[in-house]
Amino acid sequence: MDLLARYIQDFEAFGRRHPGPISHSVRMRFGNSRRRLLFSALVHGDEVGTLPAMLQMMKDLEEEKIQFDGEIDFVLGNLPAAEKGRRFLEKDLNRVFGLASHQVQTQEEKRAQELSSLVLESKLYLDLHQTIAASLAPFYITAFHESSYQWARLIGLPSVYIGHSSEERFSKQGLCSDEFAQANGVASLSIEFFQKGFSEKAETHCFDVLARAIQTAESFMDSPAERSSAVDTNKSWASFKISHREELQSGRDVLHPNLKNLQELKEGQILGKRSSGAPIRAKQNGILLFPKYQDYSGENSSMEKSARDFLFLIAAKVL
């Protein structure tokens, strides 16, 4: 049994002890409070590195090493894709939230409908992700939404927050889970924990965020006024806003190798070349986000290429 299969087996064992309302979910109840948190992993099937932290958190809660008065749901988003080592099978699960029932056809669209029921029941939702390219640090990536931003500041980890306009979707393909949550009045944060795959740093940072989120919810979820006045004064906190989207002009546009999420860019810096041979330059100063590389030799290259609705993003610091 490989490592992922063992972790999934452990998760399903928790599910038998603490059954959740949908498949591949765990619901843990403590006390009588109406506080309700939701943590999701594997919404992209190949982003497996947050699963060990989720399992350790469930273990610590079960053994009462971590205390919480309320209800916490844990859910695995796209298990069929994870078992095949793929981001998704038919459609990107994190682009198909908020569809009308008559639009639902693929297995990911059906799963998004199931996950939506959990999202709408929650008071705070954290969606745990990893980047495709390497990342210098973990970071929030979500729409600017007042209560969500407030929770991010209170949790304080990670210390890099990247937002985009709530009036503009992150992707042209459709609605992400955190956007769906925020549109329905649920505070929600999507968090990236280093490059996809298992690593000690992804596990450690993710566990610290989960623990901090639970502690913060215990202290402030019932007290909005106190929450407003207690925003963390983390001196290392840095907020950015997506300010440039570099469009994909051709499927053969190529970026330089080894570009990293959060690396600093200077206006005019050459980052790759177009299929025509023209250089691809940074349009402004800022930090790099989600550089897209394409493996044209893979069996799913056509599907993955169609999912690239930008080549990279640049975010500028918010003063």
N, C-alpha and C positions, 0 to 999 in steps of 0.2 A: 504494500500500500504506500503510495507516494504521500508527500507531506500535505498537499492540499486535500487529498481524499481523507486523510486522518483528521484534519481540522474540520472538514464538513461533517464527518461522522460524530465528532465531539459536539458540534453545534446541534445536530439533530438529537443527540442524547439530552442536551439541555431542553430542547423542544418537547421531548416526551415528559420531562419532569415539570416543565413550565410551559404548557401549550399556548401558542399564539393563535390569533384569529385567522391567519392565512397560512398557506404552506411556507415552509422554511422560515418560520418566525418563532420568537420566544417572547413570552410576556411574563415579567417578574413583578409581583405586587408586594408592597411593603406598607403596613399601616393603613390609614383611612384617608389620607390626603388625596385630593383630586389632581395633584401634579402628574403630568404625563409627558415623558420624554420618548423620542424615537431616534434610534441610531441604525443606519443602513450601511451595508458593505456589499461589494460585488455587484453594484448597479452596472458597472462595466466588468464583464466576466474575467478579464485578465488582470484586474487590479486587486491582487490577492493579499497585499502586504498589511492591510489593516485588520484582517481576520484574527490573527493571534492576539492582538490587543483586545478585541471584542470578546474573545473567549476568556481571557484572563479577567476582564471586568465582570463577566457573568459569574465566574468562579468566586471572585472576591465578594460579590454581592450575595451569592448563595451562602458563603461561609461567614457572612456578616463582618468581613474585614472592612468593607465600605458600607456606610449607612445611608439609607434614603427612605423618606416617607412619601410614597406615591407609587407610580407605575412606570416601568421602563419596558419599551418594546425594542427588540433587536431583530433585524430581518436581513436575509441575504437576497439581493435583487435578482440577479440573472444566473442562477445556478447551472442551468443547461449550458450556457456559454462558458462559464468557469470550468466546467468539467471537460470542455474541449479546448481550453486555453485560448479562447477567443473573446474579443471585446463584446461582440453580440453575434447572433445567428442570422436574423432576418433584418431587424431594424435596431438602431441604437436606442436602448431602453431609456436613456437619459435625454431623449429628444421627442418622446411620444406621450408625455403627460397632458392631461386636459382635453383629450379627444372626446368627441361625442360618441355615443354607443354605436351608431351606425358606421363610424369610421374604423372601428376596432376589428382587425383581421389577423395580424401576425401574433406570434406567441409573446413577443415583447410588448406589444400594445395591450394584450390581455393582462400581462403581468403588471403593467403600469396602472391599469384599472384597480387591480387588487392592492397594490402599494398605496394608491391614492386614498383608500379607505383608512389606512393607518395614519397617513399624513394628516388627514382632516381631523382625526381624533386627538392629535398630539398638541402640546403647548409649545414645545421646542423640538425641532428636528435637525439633526446633524447627519449629512450625507458624506460618507468617507470615501475618498478617491485617491488615486495616484496618477502621476503624469506619465506620458509616453516617453518623452525625452528626460534626461537627468534634470534634477532640480536642486538648487543650492540650499533650499530650506522649505519647510512646510508653509502653506499659505491658504488663507480664505479666498474663495472666488465666488462672488454672488452679486445679485443686483443690490443697489443701494436701497435699503428698506429700513425704516427707522428702528423698529423693535429688533430686527435681526442684527443690525449694526450695534445696537446697545448690548445685546447678548454677547456679541463677539468681543466687545471691549471689556465686559465683565469677566468673561472666561479668560481673556488675556493671552491665550495660547491658541494658535501661533501668533506671532507679533506682526505679521504682514497681512494686511487686508487689501484685497483688490476688488473693486466694485465696478459695476457698469450701470447705466441708466435703467431704472425700473420700467421705463417706457420702451426699451429696446431689448429684444431677446438676445441672449448670449449667442444662440445659433439660429441660422436661417432655417434649419431643418425642423425645429419645433421646440416645445416647452420642456425645460429641464425640471427635475423634481423640486429643487429649491424655489424656482420661479413659480411653479404650481402652488407650492405651499404658501408663499408670500402673497400671491394673488388671492388666496382664500383666507388671509388673515393669520396665518401660522408663521411664527418666527422660524426662520430656517437658514442654515449655513452649509455650504459645500466647502469641503476642506481637502486639499491635496497634500499627501504625505510622501514626498520624494518619488523617485522613479518606480514604476510598477514592478512588483516582485517582492518576495520576502526579504526583509533586512532588519537588523536589530534596531537601527535608527527609526525606521518606519513604525515598528512595534512600540518602541519606547515613547516616541512623540505622540502617537495615537492614543496610547493608554493614558498619558498625562492629560491630554485634551478631554478624554471621556471622564476621567476622574474630576477634573476641574469643572466640567459642565455639570456633573451631578452635584458637586458641592455648591456651585453657584445657584443651581435651580433650587436646592434645598433651602438656601438662604433668602432668595429673592423672588421666586416665581409667584408667591402669594402677595408680594408687596411692590406693585409697579412704581409707587412714589419713591420708595427706598432704592429701587433699581435705578431710577433716573439719577439719583444723587450719588450713587456709589460706583459710577463707571470707573473702571480700573485706570489708574494713572501710570500705567506701564511706560517707562521712559524710552523703551526700545520700540514702542508701537510705531508702525509706519503705514499710512493709508495711501493707496494709489487708485487711479481711475483709468479704465481702458480708454485710450485716446486715439489709437490708430489700429485699423484692421488691414493688414496687407492681403489683398485679394489674390487668389490663385488664378493666374491668367492661362496656364496650360498645365496639363497633367505631368509635363516634363520639367516644370520649374524645379530647381534643385537648390537646397540650402547647404551651406558649408557644414561639414560634420562637426559633431560634439558641441553644438549650441545648447545652452542650458537655460532652463526656466529661472527667472529672476536675475540673470546676468545683466549688467549695466550696458546700455547702448549709447553711442554718440551719433548725432545726426550726420548722415552721410556714410556711416560705417557700412562696408560691403558685407552682406550676409549670405550671398549666394548668387545664382545667375538664372535668368530666364531661358526658356528653350531656344530663344533667338540668340543667346550669348550675352545679352545685355545684363549688367550687374543689378542685383537686387540690393537696394540701399535702405538703411533705416531712415525713415522720414523725419524723425525727431529724436531728441534725448529721451531716455526713459529706461524701463526694464523690459526684458523680453519675456513673452508668455507663449507657451504651446507651439513651439516650432514643429512643423509637420514634415515628417520624412515618409517616403513611400517605398515599399518593397514591391516592385513590379513583378517579381518572380513568384510570389505567393499565390495559392489557389484562390484566395479571397481578394486579390488585388483590385479587381474592378469594384467590388463592394466597398472596400476601404477607401479607394480613390474618390468614389462618389460622396463619401462622408466628409471629405476635406473641404469645408466651405470657407476656409481662409488658410493662408500659408503660415502666418504668425500674427501675434498681437503685440502692441507696445502699450505699456501703462505708464502714466506720468504721476509723479508724487503730488498728493493733495496737501497743501500747506495749512 
